[in-house]
Amino acid sequence: MRGRAGNWVPALIVFFVGIAVWQWVLSPLAGKFLLPRPSAIAKAFWDNRHVLVNAGWFTFKEALGGFVIGSGAAILVALVFARFQRVGSALMPYAIAASAVPIIAFAPITNAWFGVLNPHSKWAIAGVLCFFPVLVNTLRGLRSVRPEAIELMRSYAAGDVDIFRRVRIPAALPFIFAGLKVATVLAMIGAIVGDYFGGAINALGVQIENSISLFDFALGWAAIVVASTFGIAFYAAVSVAERYCVRGMTST
Amino acid sequence: MTDAPEKVVELEGVTKEFAQGKTVALQGIDLTIDSGEFVSLIGPSGCGKSTLLRIIGDLVEPTSGKVTVNGKTAHQARSDRDYGIVFQHAVLYDWRTVTKNIALPLEMLGWPRAKRADRIKEMLELVELTGFESHYPWQLSGGMQQRVSIARALSFSPPLLLMDEPFGALDEMTRERLNMELLSIWRETRSTTIFVTHSIAEAVFLSTRVVVMSPRPGRIAEILEIDLPQPRTAETREDPRFFELVTELRESLHRGGADQVFEKLAPEGDG
């Protein structure tokens, strides 16, 4: 991690200037009702902090379930595709085609399949969203290895398992993490959109929907800030795991 | 095994075709290499010398012909880890330190940790990289990376060392220095070495024999005995006999029909 505090200063200045412009320029222009001022959003958050943080945690768990299932399945499928080229070339076009489908449109359907209150309905939608970026990145990583690196392993009479374990998977790790980071964001989106089509009352998506439909925009914005915070924390957690794993490979 | 000298590699009528016989990479290669020899394969791009090296290493299957390595089939020799290989690019694994890269074949052979550590120390001394144990490949120069790769290839003392233009990507100064180092390693380990190169001077300086190959379809055009005295030193490069042999080899390459192709030779090598 870059520990230099100085690197953060420009970003912090932009942040505070942005908040100030919003508070004193944009909100007055757009009308405080439609675009509440940051101070009003902060107050709404503080007044409802227990409900909002609980809701954020609840929806984060929905996202996490989908992330684990979707990414795990994607990595396994990528391993199979990389090992069995024929299977990969037979199925990959469909995987790419399927990734172009606006998957969020299926949220009402998964809600119907598993039940709106069942977290599995949100796992399903978040999982499917996570699947494709992780699959594509993992495959690219597994195939990124120079042919000589494989020949070298074969010269040691290494079998497929050793080649995957010692060369292809370590070489793919940076790619896998790139996919996982994209997946964290998609998992949060999937869980929240899943909530929009019906979910438990303590789910963040439901909170956002309810407050907006009651014209409590300040509370809606506060809930969005909570969603973003959980999303950023999720992304950061995966980044930390990446630093640990990609470096940790060498110290085993 | 009872013969003296012992035959390490025997090729009989080795032919390799690609694209269902449309491209003939190698045709009717017969070659015997004895234990302790340093044999260079030289020829224009596309003459199949790298392919021949891979056939000896059982990394590519010949279309026909017989390959015997250490008295066994090439496949059996590979399964027994009878050879170490060095490529033009060092092919070090970025996530492993120098030590861990050299340890890789030893891990595959199931050597215990202490024995591995001892051997790695010896190998680092051999390639003069003591002190770089915990460096990562990207922290080393190209020449140092290639030395790690040589140390890795020799770490398990294979009787045969296969080298595919190992110094082709290095600058001339580094190349000459590594040539000297390679010769001293070769004298020390007595590994039979097969060395693919584009460089006439390098082939003459290093080898006990040079195999001249003709352009596609690759065939052996001529075999030159290099009778320069051992051990070879910096003075060898100034020996009149060295220049005679360089000229002889160049003429042999031209007779083999390499003229047109030879101008195009780039250090990135052939397939």
Interface residues (C-beta under 8 A of the other chain):
Chain A: R146 E148 A149 E151 L152 R154 S155 Y156 A157 A158 D162 R166 V167 P170 A171 L173 V246 M249 T250
Chain B: R54 G57 L59 R78 S79 D80 R81 Y83 G84 I85 F87 H89 V91 Y93 D94 W95 R96 T97 K100 L104 P105 M108 L109 Y136
